[in-house]
């Protein structure tokens, strides 16, 4: 079992390292660069070349059943769910076979709405303490479930 973190713009890297270390799980923190490598022997910092979705492809090519993937990227999440990995968004929401289709459809719909109105401002809601707490609880549950399998 491994944890893969889509680390570009990930607000919960420290939390993943804390929980992963407690469980003795190997972690791969994948980005295009700009991250300070962890001194933790369980954490491998993977720097991929610049380019669209290179980090996503690196993770998708390696994540398998029993692994846990942390990402906010819905297409990456769909590929990982398809390969049998357990996927969590940064707010603790689990993405599964049961909900990934709806999540992808909603993502595509929102992209179309944004494209249709170039003057639309704003984005998603800010990442909160409650989101961080939900993520910690969800990651703990996912790791315990993955270990039990």
ChimeraX attribute file (.defattr): number of C-alpha atoms within 10 A of each C-alpha:
attribute: neighborCount
match mode: 1-to-1
recipient: residues
	/A:1	17
	/A:2	22
	/A:3	25
	/A:4	26
	/A:5	27
	/A:6	23
	/A:7	24
	/A:8	17
	/A:9	10
	/A:10	16
	/A:11	13
	/A:12	20
	/A:13	16
	/A:14	11
	/A:15	15
	/A:16	22
	/A:17	23
	/A:18	14
	/A:19	16
	/A:20	20
	/A:21	16
	/A:22	10
	/A:23	13
	/A:24	13
	/A:25	18
	/A:26	18
	/A:27	24
	/A:28	20
	/A:29	25
	/A:30	22
	/A:31	23
	/A:32	18
	/A:33	15
	/A:34	8
	/A:35	14
	/A:36	7
	/A:37	13
	/A:38	13
	/A:39	9
	/A:40	12
	/A:41	9
	/A:42	16
	/A:43	20
	/A:44	16
	/A:45	19
	/A:46	18
	/A:47	17
	/A:48	16
	/A:49	12
	/A:50	11
	/A:51	8
	/A:52	9
	/A:53	15
	/A:54	16
	/A:55	24
	/A:56	22
	/A:57	13
	/A:58	16
	/A:59	23
	/A:60	22
	/A:61	12
	/A:62	13
	/A:63	24
	/A:64	19
	/A:65	16
	/A:66	20
	/A:67	24
	/A:68	25
	/A:69	28
	/A:70	26
	/A:71	24
	/A:72	20
	/A:73	14
	/A:74	19
	/A:75	17
	/A:76	21
	/A:77	28
	/A:78	22
	/A:79	18
	/A:80	26
	/A:81	23
	/A:82	17
	/A:83	17
	/A:84	17
	/A:85	27
	/A:86	27
	/A:87	29
	/A:88	22
	/A:89	21
	/A:90	22
	/A:91	21
	/A:92	19
	/A:93	15
	/A:94	18
	/A:95	22
	/A:96	19
	/A:97	12
	/A:98	9
	/A:99	11
	/A:100	20
	/A:101	14
	/A:102	11
	/A:103	17
	/A:104	16
	/A:105	12
	/A:106	12
	/A:107	15
	/A:108	13
	/A:109	12
	/A:110	12
	/A:111	11
	/A:112	11
	/A:113	12
	/A:114	14
	/A:115	11
	/A:116	10
	/A:117	9
	/A:118	8
	/A:119	8
	/A:120	10
	/A:121	7
	/A:122	6
	/A:123	7
	/A:124	5
	/A:125	6
	/A:126	7
	/A:127	11
	/A:128	10
	/A:129	10
	/A:130	11
	/A:131	17
	/A:132	17
	/A:133	14
	/A:134	16
	/A:135	23
	/A:136	20
	/A:137	13
	/A:138	19
	/A:139	27
	/A:140	17
	/A:141	12
	/A:142	19
	/A:143	21
	/A:144	12
	/A:145	12
	/A:146	17
	/A:147	13
	/A:148	8
	/A:149	7
